Amino acid sequence: MIRYTRSFSVAVLACFLPAIANGAIVLLEDFEDNTVTYTGVTEFFDTSNDFFTIVPLNGSANPDDGPYTGFGGSNFFAAEDMNDPEGPGLSTQTLQFNVDITNFTGLTFSGLFAAGGNSTGGSDAIIRYDAADGLRVRATIDGGTTQNLLAFEALEPAGDQNNNELRQDADFNGIGDPGGFLPTGTFAAFNGIAIAGTGSNLLLEIEVSVDANNEELAFDNIRIDGTFNPAMTPVPEPYSFAIWSLLALVVGGLSWHRRKRQAA
């Protein structure tokens, strides 16, 4: 004879009801091939001093101010002297990722970032970043307010706008923070940066600006994580009826077991 206990009923319910919330990867761009998730840019490779593309997949195996270490897999995205005439002639380009975030909450951004021009071990020992150089990551949900997520900008000590270090710009004022994080040729992870809000479409933008030799920027493993919540989706009527029927069965089983124990 089977006795319906509370633990048995909960176990039955857990087997049939969908998980209310599950952590999931919403976007992952690892640059391991040319089947990419971004738009909005024109890639090119001229020489080891002039490029804006996935390396070494589409160009130099060792960008000029490398070697780079700590990236994921075999490739990463890198930029140097982007306004080279062999390319589109633009010193700033923006990778755009349009991500379906329907039913996702708790969104976060993560990625790996490096800057070869901050290292004195490359072909040029002079730090080269100028005021216009930098990398900025932004997010916009359903065309709303744009959120600043991460930025690296050139220092401008005493107003000096040329040949400075590139550092993290935590207050997003367009100037690297003195004492801010110094990216080098070793990729550094920035994980779990919160993206506020929910919606149906997330526009993630990575804006890159470098316009001269030895001004290098690189990034890899661009990722959006979130919590998938199927409860945000209306449940079809037949499915809803089946769930409520199961709940009624479980509750009935609990009530029967309680009466049985009282009668014993």
Order of alpha helices (4+ residues) and beta strands (2+ residues): alpha-beta-beta-beta-beta-beta-beta-beta-beta-beta-beta-beta-beta-alpha
